[in-house]
Amino acid sequence: MIESTGPRPAVSYWHLWTDGDGTSHLTQCALTEFDLKGVGGAAPQWNNQQERSEATIVCTVQPVGWIGDWHENPAPQWIVVLSGRWWIEAMDGTRVVQGPGEFSFGEDQGCMPTNGRHGHRSGTIGDEPAVLMTIQLHIAPARQPCRFT
């Protein structure tokens, strides 16, 4: 039996989103709406359940030295780094580096090409491939940061 569940958690993530002018940005956000409950008869744990939707799960391996030049995410999607390291750069110049256990939400659909930039760039860092799991949500993109709490 657990003695204390501690305070309600906050789990950070980066949100790549597009503003009303069609420029992509990276904003640090946090999942904060956790409920303490058991699942399947297990002891209570903190759960942040998002709205139900259809999803497509894709595991991708980006080779050492891989660079994905300017492009949009194919759908609003959670991107979880399983191993290796990668970077993401938004049109506004913000660049984020992530490693194992870190995740982001890519929602830069509908960007307006500006000065050769469109959506985001990304690439691997270091001497090992970046292994990512994406959960593509079949939902309409929102044009605001920190969509999920």
C-alpha positions as a LaTeX table, in Angstrom:
\begin{tabular}{lrrr}
\hline
Residue & $x$ (\AA) & $y$ (\AA) & $z$ (\AA) \\
\hline
Met1 & 0.00 & 0.00 & 0.00 \\
Ile2 & 1.30 & 3.45 & $-0.86$ \\
Glu3 & 1.66 & 5.95 & 1.96 \\
Ser4 & 1.40 & 9.18 & $-0.05$ \\
Thr5 & 0.57 & 10.03 & $-3.63$ \\
Gly6 & 2.19 & 13.45 & $-3.34$ \\
Pro7 & 0.83 & 16.62 & $-4.87$ \\
Arg8 & $-0.99$ & 16.67 & $-8.21$ \\
Pro9 & 1.73 & 16.36 & $-10.87$ \\
Ala10 & 2.58 & 18.69 & $-13.74$ \\
Val11 & 4.25 & 17.02 & $-16.75$ \\
Ser12 & 6.00 & 19.37 & $-19.19$ \\
Tyr13 & 5.76 & 19.12 & $-22.96$ \\
Trp14 & 6.55 & 21.36 & $-25.92$ \\
His15 & 3.72 & 22.45 & $-28.23$ \\
Leu16 & 4.56 & 23.31 & $-31.85$ \\
Trp17 & 1.58 & 25.39 & $-32.98$ \\
Thr18 & 0.60 & 27.84 & $-35.72$ \\
Asp19 & $-0.73$ & 31.33 & $-34.98$ \\
Gly20 & $-3.45$ & 33.17 & $-36.91$ \\
Asp21 & $-0.84$ & 34.66 & $-39.27$ \\
Gly22 & 0.44 & 31.19 & $-40.23$ \\
Thr23 & 3.73 & 31.29 & $-38.28$ \\
Ser24 & 4.79 & 28.27 & $-36.23$ \\
His25 & 5.96 & 28.64 & $-32.61$ \\
Leu26 & 7.23 & 26.35 & $-29.84$ \\
Thr27 & 5.71 & 26.95 & $-26.39$ \\
Gln28 & 6.48 & 25.00 & $-23.23$ \\
Cys29 & 3.27 & 23.72 & $-21.66$ \\
Ala30 & 2.28 & 21.25 & $-18.94$ \\
Leu31 & $-0.29$ & 18.53 & $-18.45$ \\
Thr32 & $-1.89$ & 19.41 & $-15.09$ \\
Glu33 & $-5.42$ & 17.99 & $-15.09$ \\
Phe34 & $-4.67$ & 14.73 & $-13.29$ \\
Asp35 & $-7.16$ & 12.60 & $-11.36$ \\
Leu36 & $-6.10$ & 10.12 & $-8.70$ \\
Lys37 & $-7.75$ & 6.75 & $-9.33$ \\
Gly38 & $-7.00$ & 3.08 & $-9.71$ \\
Val39 & $-6.99$ & 1.44 & $-13.12$ \\
Gly40 & $-7.98$ & $-2.19$ & $-13.52$ \\
Gly41 & $-7.90$ & $-2.86$ & $-9.78$ \\
Ala42 & $-4.40$ & $-1.41$ & $-9.28$ \\
Ala43 & $-3.55$ & 1.08 & $-6.54$ \\
Pro44 & $-4.52$ & 4.72 & $-7.25$ \\
Gln45 & $-2.27$ & 6.57 & $-9.65$ \\
Trp46 & $-2.34$ & 10.01 & $-11.26$ \\
Asn47 & $-4.07$ & 9.90 & $-14.68$ \\
Asn48 & $-4.45$ & 12.64 & $-17.30$ \\
Gln49 & $-6.98$ & 11.31 & $-19.78$ \\
Gln50 & $-7.45$ & 13.29 & $-22.98$ \\
Glu51 & $-10.59$ & 13.45 & $-25.09$ \\
Arg52 & $-11.21$ & 10.28 & $-27.04$ \\
Ser53 & $-10.50$ & 10.36 & $-30.79$ \\
Glu54 & $-9.29$ & 8.11 & $-33.55$ \\
Ala55 & $-5.51$ & 7.89 & $-33.77$ \\
Thr56 & $-2.74$ & 6.42 & $-35.90$ \\
Ile57 & 0.42 & 5.23 & $-34.12$ \\
Val58 & 3.70 & 5.38 & $-36.01$ \\
Cys59 & 7.15 & 4.39 & $-34.75$ \\
Thr60 & 9.94 & 6.10 & $-36.69$ \\
Val61 & 13.72 & 5.71 & $-36.65$ \\
Gln62 & 15.64 & 8.77 & $-37.85$ \\
Pro63 & 19.21 & 7.84 & $-38.90$ \\
Val64 & 22.33 & 9.54 & $-37.52$ \\
Gly65 & 22.69 & 12.91 & $-39.26$ \\
Trp66 & 19.07 & 12.96 & $-40.47$ \\
Ile67 & 17.56 & 16.40 & $-41.14$ \\
Gly68 & 13.95 & 16.96 & $-42.11$ \\
Asp69 & 13.97 & 20.33 & $-43.86$ \\
Trp70 & 10.97 & 22.67 & $-43.56$ \\
His71 & 7.70 & 20.74 & $-43.44$ \\
Glu72 & 4.43 & 20.52 & $-41.47$ \\
Asn73 & 3.40 & 17.63 & $-39.23$ \\
Pro74 & 1.08 & 15.30 & $-41.20$ \\
Ala75 & $-1.59$ & 15.61 & $-38.46$ \\
Pro76 & $-1.81$ & 16.97 & $-34.91$ \\
Gln77 & 0.37 & 14.45 & $-33.11$ \\
Trp78 & 2.11 & 13.57 & $-29.87$ \\
Ile79 & 5.80 & 12.80 & $-30.47$ \\
Val80 & 7.55 & 10.74 & $-27.76$ \\
Val81 & 11.33 & 10.24 & $-27.83$ \\
Leu82 & 12.07 & 6.59 & $-27.01$ \\
Ser83 & 15.85 & 6.70 & $-27.55$ \\
Gly84 & 18.47 & 8.99 & $-29.07$ \\
Arg85 & 18.16 & 12.78 & $-29.29$ \\
Trp86 & 16.56 & 15.16 & $-31.78$ \\
Trp87 & 15.83 & 18.83 & $-32.28$ \\
Ile88 & 12.81 & 20.78 & $-33.52$ \\
Glu89 & 12.93 & 24.35 & $-34.87$ \\
Ala90 & 9.84 & 26.53 & $-35.42$ \\
Met91 & 9.47 & 29.29 & $-38.00$ \\
Asp92 & 9.96 & 31.92 & $-35.27$ \\
Gly93 & 13.49 & 30.55 & $-34.66$ \\
Thr94 & 12.76 & 28.75 & $-31.37$ \\
Arg95 & 14.72 & 25.50 & $-31.23$ \\
Val96 & 14.20 & 22.69 & $-28.72$ \\
Val97 & 16.36 & 19.59 & $-28.09$ \\
Gln98 & 14.71 & 16.48 & $-26.66$ \\
Gly99 & 15.95 & 13.11 & $-25.42$ \\
Pro100 & 14.46 & 9.85 & $-24.12$ \\
Gly101 & 11.27 & 10.29 & $-22.12$ \\
Glu102 & 10.58 & 13.81 & $-23.40$ \\
Phe103 & 7.65 & 14.56 & $-25.67$ \\
Ser104 & 5.99 & 17.29 & $-27.67$ \\
Phe105 & 2.74 & 17.97 & $-29.50$ \\
Gly106 & 3.20 & 18.85 & $-33.18$ \\
Glu107 & 0.32 & 20.94 & $-34.50$ \\
Asp108 & 1.80 & 23.24 & $-37.14$ \\
Gln109 & $-0.66$ & 22.50 & $-39.94$ \\
Gly110 & $-1.74$ & 25.48 & $-42.06$ \\
Cys111 & 1.51 & 27.47 & $-41.89$ \\
Met112 & 2.12 & 30.25 & $-44.40$ \\
Pro113 & 5.53 & 29.94 & $-46.10$ \\
Thr114 & 7.72 & 32.87 & $-45.04$ \\
Asn115 & 11.34 & 33.52 & $-46.04$ \\
Gly116 & 11.82 & 29.89 & $-47.07$ \\
Arg117 & 10.37 & 28.59 & $-43.80$ \\
His118 & 7.21 & 26.50 & $-43.61$ \\
Gly119 & 6.14 & 24.54 & $-40.52$ \\
His120 & 9.27 & 23.29 & $-38.78$ \\
Arg121 & 12.65 & 21.64 & $-39.29$ \\
Ser122 & 13.93 & 18.74 & $-37.23$ \\
Gly123 & 16.93 & 16.44 & $-37.07$ \\
Thr124 & 18.95 & 13.97 & $-35.05$ \\
Ile125 & 21.75 & 14.83 & $-32.65$ \\
Gly126 & 24.70 & 12.64 & $-31.72$ \\
Asp127 & 25.95 & 9.27 & $-32.87$ \\
Glu128 & 22.80 & 7.18 & $-32.56$ \\
Pro129 & 19.46 & 7.23 & $-34.40$ \\
Ala130 & 16.48 & 8.98 & $-32.79$ \\
Val131 & 13.62 & 6.54 & $-32.20$ \\
Leu132 & 10.26 & 8.32 & $-31.93$ \\
Met133 & 6.71 & 7.16 & $-31.38$ \\
Thr134 & 4.03 & 9.41 & $-32.81$ \\
Ile135 & 0.35 & 9.28 & $-31.97$ \\
Gln136 & $-1.43$ & 11.10 & $-34.79$ \\
Leu137 & $-4.83$ & 12.38 & $-33.67$ \\
His138 & $-7.58$ & 12.65 & $-36.24$ \\
Ile139 & $-8.74$ & 16.06 & $-34.99$ \\
Ala140 & $-8.73$ & 19.59 & $-36.41$ \\
Pro141 & $-5.69$ & 21.71 & $-35.48$ \\
Ala142 & $-6.19$ & 24.58 & $-33.04$ \\
Arg143 & $-4.35$ & 27.87 & $-33.40$ \\
Gln144 & $-3.40$ & 28.41 & $-29.78$ \\
Pro145 & $-0.57$ & 27.27 & $-27.51$ \\
Cys146 & $-0.97$ & 24.74 & $-24.70$ \\
Arg147 & $-4.07$ & 23.08 & $-26.11$ \\
Phe148 & $-3.84$ & 20.24 & $-23.60$ \\
Thr149 & $-3.66$ & 20.72 & $-19.82$ \\
\hline
\end{tabular}
